């Protein structure tokens, strides 16, 4: 089995984007929950916007 990581990007309605590496969509959802808690934003507000092999280069 391959243990390759992908970059998952989530965005909330206000335009806040979080992007991070995870080995699976399930792991990404757990990380999204933790990131949302850190930012004080409900995890339900974030929508999955992309799954990439390389990170996006947003400024």
C-alpha positions in Angstrom: 0.0 0.0 0.0 1.1 3.5 -0.8 1.4 6.1 1.9 1.3 9.1 -0.5 0.0 12.4 0.9 -2.2 14.8 -0.9 -2.9 18.4 -0.2 -6.5 19.1 0.8 -7.9 22.7 0.7 -11.0 23.8 2.4 -12.7 27.3 2.3 -15.4 28.9 4.4 -18.1 31.3 3.1 -16.0 34.3 4.2 -13.0 33.2 2.0 -10.8 31.7 4.8 -8.8 28.9 3.2 -6.9 26.2 5.1 -4.7 23.8 3.2 -2.7 20.9 4.6 -1.3 17.4 3.8 -3.1 14.2 4.7 -2.9 10.6 3.7 -6.7 10.2 3.3 -9.9 12.2 3.1 -10.8 10.8 6.5 -7.6 12.2 8.0 -8.2 15.5 6.3 -11.6 15.8 7.9 -10.1 15.3 11.3 -7.4 17.9 10.7 -10.0 20.3 9.3 -12.0 19.9 12.5 -8.9 20.8 14.6 -8.0 23.8 12.3 -11.5 25.1 12.5 -11.5 24.9 16.3 -8.2 26.8 16.4 -9.7 29.5 14.2 -12.9 29.6 16.1 -15.0 28.8 13.0 -17.6 25.9 12.9 -16.1 22.9 11.0 -19.4 22.7 9.0 -18.6 26.1 7.5 -15.7 24.7 5.5 -16.2 23.1 2.1 -13.6 20.9 0.4 -12.4 23.0 -2.6 -9.5 20.8 -3.9 -7.3 17.8 -3.5 -3.9 18.2 -5.1 -0.6 16.3 -5.3 1.3 19.6 -4.8 0.4 22.6 -2.6 -1.3 25.6 -4.2 0.9 28.7 -4.1 -1.7 31.2 -2.8 -0.2 34.4 -1.3 
